[in-house]
Amino acid sequence: MKIGARSSPLSRAQVEEIKREFEVDFEVVWVETVGDRDRTTSLRGLEKTDFFTRELDFMLLNGQIDAAVHSAKDLPDPMPKGLKIALITEGVDPRDSLVIKNEPVELVATSSQRREDAVKILFPNCRFVDIRGTIGERLEKDVDGVVIAEAALIRLKLTHLKRIFLPGSTTPMQGKLAIVCRENENIISWFRSKAFCSPLSSHSY
């Protein structure tokens, strides 16, 4: 079985999570998507697009890989014709965290209006800047705080960082992983049969 996934450190940790929880090994094809290469376009307004899945979707449809592992929140809606979500995992903590680098917190990095609004509840007078890059690159930014999904901090073993949880709702499916396959293929049934034996998985489509 050949699985495709983004090449970022977080994506690599997510693939290892799938391997561990499903007790299966497979060949992995690491892919840099347009969302990884483009470090300037703001993520505002790009939810439910294929910004982080486009190349993997293409490889699936062309038979270059058998399945792809994604952060479930990054999936496009609707899904590309010919592809199907095999399952979505139970996931880990879905909350957003504000990693505090300096105090007082006056400048916070995030590319989400929803996250900005949540930060303002705690720090009404702070200012904001957009941010892109891997989790490690974001944490190196010269700001007082960076908003990071708690799930990413857990998977990258960064929960030692000083942080506070943000109030309010989070992005749907945050913290969950998705396995995407071509429609009408036996591999979908295989993943779903494995799901019944694993506490990781919850939903299939």
For each residue, the residues with C-beta under 8 A, 3 or more apart:
1: 24 26 27 66 67 187
2: 26 27 28 29 64 65 66
3: 15 18 26 27 28 29 65 66 67 68 69
4: 28 29 31 56 59 60 64 65 67 68 69
5: 11 12 14 15 28 29 30 31 56 68 69 70
6: 11 30 31 32 33 36 52 56 70
7: 11 12 30 31 32 36
8: 11 12 36 134 135
9: 12 13 134 135 136 156
10: 13 14 71 134 135 152 155 156
11: 5 6 7 8 14 15 30 69 71
12: 5 7 8 9 15 16 30
13: 9 10 16 17 155 156
14: 5 10 11 17 18 69 71 155 177
15: 3 5 11 12 18 19 28 69
16: 12 13 19 20
17: 13 14 20 21 155 177 200
18: 3 14 15 21 22 24 69 89 177 179 200
19: 15 16 22 23 24 25 26
20: 16 17 23
21: 17 18 89 198 199 200 201
22: 18 19 191 194 195 198 200
23: 19 20 198
24: 1 18 19 194
25: 19
26: 1 2 3 19
27: 1 2 3
28: 2 3 4 5 15
29: 2 3 4 5 59 64 65
30: 5 6 7 11 12
31: 4 5 6 7 55 56 59
32: 6 7 36 37 55
33: 6 36 37 51 52 53 54 55 56
34: 37 38 51 52 54 55
35: 38 51 52 54 74
36: 6 7 8 32 33 52
37: 32 33 34
38: 34 35 41 51
39: 132 133
40: 132
41: 38 46 51 132
42: 45 46 111 130 132
43: 46 47 51 111 112 130 132
44: 111 112 113 130
45: 42
46: 41 42 43 49 51
47: 43 73 171
48: 75 76 77
49: 46 76
50: 53 54 57 76 80
51: 33 34 35 38 41 43 46 54 74
52: 6 33 34 35 36 70 71 74
53: 33 50 56 57 68 70 74 75 76 180
54: 33 34 35 50 51 57 58
55: 31 32 33 34 58 59
56: 4 5 6 31 33 53 59 60 65 68 70 180
57: 50 53 54 60 61 68 76 80 83 180
58: 54 55 61 62
59: 4 29 31 55 56 62 64 65 68
60: 4 56 57 63 64 65 66 67 68 83 180 181 182
61: 57 58 80 82 83 182
62: 58 59
63: 60 182
64: 2 4 29 59 60
65: 2 3 4 29 56 59 60 68
66: 1 2 3 60 181 185 187
67: 1 3 4 60 86 179 180 181 187 191
68: 3 4 5 53 56 57 59 60 65 179 180 181
69: 3 4 5 11 14 15 18 177 178 179
70: 5 6 52 53 56 74 75 177 178 179 180
71: 10 11 14 52 74 173 176 177 178
72: 75 88 89 91 173 174 176 177 178
73: 47 171 172 173 174 176
74: 35 51 52 53 70 71
75: 48 53 70 72 79 85 173 178 180
76: 48 49 50 53 57 79 80
77: 48
78:
79: 75 76 83 84 85 180
80: 50 57 61 76 83
81:
82: 61 182 183
83: 57 60 61 79 80 180 181 182 183
84: 79 180 181 182 183 188 205
85: 75 79 88 178 179 180 204 205
86: 67 179 180 181 187 188 191 192 204 205
87: 178 179 191 192 195 201 202 203 204 205
88: 72 85 91 173 176 177 178 179 201 202 203 204 205
89: 18 21 72 176 177 178 200 201 202
90: 176 199 200 201 202
91: 72 88 94 151 173 174 175 176 177
92: 150 151 154 155 175
93: 150 151 154 175
94: 91 149 150 151 170 174 175 176
95: 149 150 165 166 170
96: 115 118 147 148 149 150 165 166 170 174
97: 147 148 149 150 153 163 164 165 166
98: 105 108 119 122 145 146 147 163 164 165 166
99: 139 145 146 147 148 153 161 162 163
100: 103 105 144 145 162 163 164
101: 139 143 144 145 146
102: 105 143 144 145
103: 100 144
104: 144
105: 98 100 102 108 123 126 144 145
106: 123 125 126 127 144
107: 126 127 128 129 143 144 145
108: 98 105 116 119 123 126 127 128 129 143 144 145 146 147
109: 128 129 130 131 138 141 143 145 146 147
110: 115 116 119 128 130 131 146 147
111: 42 43 44 130 131 132
112: 43 44 115 116 147 171
113: 44 116 117
114: 117 118 168 169 171
115: 96 110 112 118 119 147 166
116: 108 110 112 113 119 120 128
117: 113 114 120 121 168
118: 96 114 115 121 122 166 167 168
119: 98 108 110 115 116 122 123 126 128 145 147 166
120: 116 117 123 124 126
121: 117 118 124 166 167 168
122: 98 118 119 164 166 167
123: 105 106 108 119 120 126 145
124: 120 121
125: 106
126: 105 106 107 108 119 120 123 144 145
127: 106 107 108
128: 107 108 109 110 116 119
129: 107 108 109 141 143
130: 42 43 44 109 110 111
131: 109 110 111 138 141 143 146
132: 39 40 41 42 43 111 138
133: 39 136 137 138
134: 8 9 10 137 138
135: 8 9 10 138 139 148 152 153 156 158
136: 9 133 139 140 156
137: 133 134 140 141
138: 109 131 132 133 134 135 141 146 148
139: 99 101 135 136 146 148 158 161
140: 136 137
141: 109 129 131 137 138 146
142:
143: 101 102 107 108 109 129 131 146
144: 100 101 102 103 104 105 106 107 108 126
145: 98 99 100 101 102 105 107 108 109 119 123 126
146: 98 99 101 108 109 110 131 138 139 141 143
147: 96 97 98 99 108 109 110 112 115 119 166
148: 96 97 99 135 138 139 152 153 163
149: 94 95 96 97 152 153 170 174 175
150: 92 93 94 95 96 97 153 154 165 175
151: 91 92 93 94 154 155 174 175
152: 10 135 148 149 155 156 158
153: 97 99 135 148 149 150 156 158 159 161 163
154: 92 93 150 151 157 158 159
155: 10 13 14 17 92 151 152
156: 9 10 13 135 136 152 153
157: 154
158: 135 139 152 153 154 161
159: 153 154
160:
161: 99 139 153 158
162: 99 100
163: 97 98 99 100 148 153
164: 97 98 100 122
165: 95 96 97 98 150
166: 95 96 97 98 115 118 119 121 122 147
167: 118 121 122
168: 114 117 118 121
169: 114
170: 94 95 96 149 174
171: 47 73 112 114 174
172: 73
173: 71 72 73 75 88 91 176 178
174: 72 73 91 94 96 149 151 170 171
175: 91 92 93 94 149 150 151
176: 71 72 73 88 89 90 91 94 173
177: 14 17 18 69 70 71 72 88 89 91
178: 69 70 71 72 75 85 87 88 89 173
179: 18 67 68 69 70 85 86 87 88 191
180: 53 56 57 60 67 68 70 75 79 83 84 85 86
181: 60 66 67 68 83 84 86 185 187 188 191
182: 60 61 63 82 83 84 185 187
183: 82 83 84 188
184: 188
185: 66 181 182 188
186: 189 190
187: 1 66 67 86 181 182 190 191
188: 84 86 181 183 184 185 191 192
189: 186 192 193
190: 186 187 193 194
191: 22 67 86 87 179 181 187 188 194 195
192: 86 87 188 189 195 196 204
193: 189 190 196 197
194: 22 24 190 191 197 198 201
195: 22 87 191 192 198 200 201 202 204
196: 192 193
197: 193 194
198: 21 22 23 194 195 201
199: 21 90
200: 17 18 21 22 89 90 195
201: 21 87 88 89 90 194 195 198 204
202: 87 88 89 90 195
203: 87 88
204: 85 86 87 88 192 195 201
205: 84 85 86 87 88
